């Protein structure tokens, strides 16, 4: 018996938590086994990632176009997502990015992506290749992804905290 219900077989069960009131966030909805919260303030990618982990969730991971549009419609400004790379030597391009980028919660990078054309390209706009290690959803490009640097241009951005249902 768990949570007042008796189960007669083994398996994986999910407990859907009621939305929480989290200071600094607005509950944006529930979808596909997760509660989503949009930040009330913009921040750097690193701070956003740390805050989400501290609160028991993670920066949002995008698994398909439906989730991408759902998250993208949460705010009219760009939104950090939990996708980043530690490769600052520009070993990747739009054809092999999956090898060098990872989700902050260690979920595997799936076949789905929604990069703006020719992204990610690790170009910071100053005629140099450097440091665009963090992905965000850009409403100016129909909710496609772009890569940016952590604190200066183009961020800071708002971000989405994803809290999955509890597994037992």
N, C-alpha and C positions, 0 to 999 in steps of 0.2 A: 504494500500500500504506500502510495506517495501522493501527497497533496490531496488526500481524501478519495483517491481513485485506486482501485485494485487492478493490477496488470497481471495477466496470466502467462506471459511469454517474455523471454528476454529480448532485448533490442535497444535501440536508441530512442529516447523520448525527449521532447522539447517542452520546456515550461515557458510560456509567453508571459514575460514580466509586464506589468502595467507600466505605462509611460511614467517616468520620474520627472519631478521638477528639478532641473539641474541649473544652478546659478550660472549665468553667462550664456545660456543656450535656450532656444525655443524648440519644443518638440515639433518635428516636421512631419511625422507620420510613422506608420508601421508597414513594412512590405517584406515579403519573402523571408520571414523569420528574424527580422531585425527592426529595432527602433532607431529612427534617425533624428538627430538633433542638429540644427544649424547654429553656428556660433553667433552671438550678438555683436561681436567685435572681430575685426581683422587682426591677424597675427602672422608671425613667420611660420614657415613649414615646421621647423624644429619645435617651436613652442606649441604649435597645434598638435603635433604628434605626441609630445610629452603630456599635454593636458588630456588628450583622448585616452592614452594608456593609463594615466592616473585615475581616470573616472571609470575604468573597467571596460573600456571599449577600444576602438582604434579609428584612425582616419579612414574614411569610407573606402571600400574596395568596390570596383565596378566590374560586374560579371557579364553584363549584356546591355544591349541598347536600351531596353526598357528601364533598367536601373540607372543608366547614364542620363536619360531624359528626366527621370524622376528626381535625381539629385540636382541636375542642372537647373531645373525649374524652381529650386528652393530659394534662389537669390538672383538678383539682377546683375550682380558683380561676379568676377571670377571666384572660383571655389577650389581651394587645395583639395587634392585627393591623396590617398595613401601610397602613391607610386613614386619611387625615387631610384637613383643610381648612385653608386660610390665611384663610378668611373669618370674622372675628370680629364682623362687623356684623349677623349673623343674617339674611342675605339668602336663606337656604335653609330649606326645611322638608322633611317626609317625601315631598313630591310632586316636588320638583326638586333633590334632594340631589346627583344625578349631575353636575350642572353645577359644583358647588363642591367636591366631594370628589375625591381622587385617590389612587392606589396609590403607595407610596413608591418602587417600582421603575419607575414611569412606564408600567406596563401600563394599557391603557384600562379604565375602569370599565365592566363588562359589564352585561347586563340582570339578572344575579343579585344579589340583596341579601337580607339576613336581619335587618333592623332590628326591634327591639322596636316594638310599636305606638306610633305618634306620635313615633318617632325617625327621624333625628336632630333634636333641637330646641334644642341649644345653651343649655340651662338648667342652671346650676350649683347649684341647690337653695337659693340664698340670696335668693330673690325678685328675682333679676336675671338678665339674659341676658348670658352672657359665657363665652367661652373654652373651651367643650367642643369641642375640635378633633381628637380622636383616638378611633379606634374600638377596641372590644374585644369579645371573645366572652364573654357572661355565662352561666355554667352555671345561675344561678338563674332564667333565662328560657329554658330549653331550648336553650341555645347560640345564642341570637339576639344581635344586635349592639346595643351602646349606645354613646353618645358620652360622653367624659369629658375631664377636664383632665389635663395632663401629670404633675404630681408630687404634688399634694395629693389631695383626694378625687376620684375613687375610687381612684386608683393609689397606689403603684406596683404593677404587675402582672408576672406571669410573661409570657414572650413566646416565639414560635416563629421560629427561624431556618430559612429555606427556601433550600436550595442546589440550583438546577436542574442537570441534566446538562449537560456541556459540548457546545456545538454546533460543528461543523466545516463 
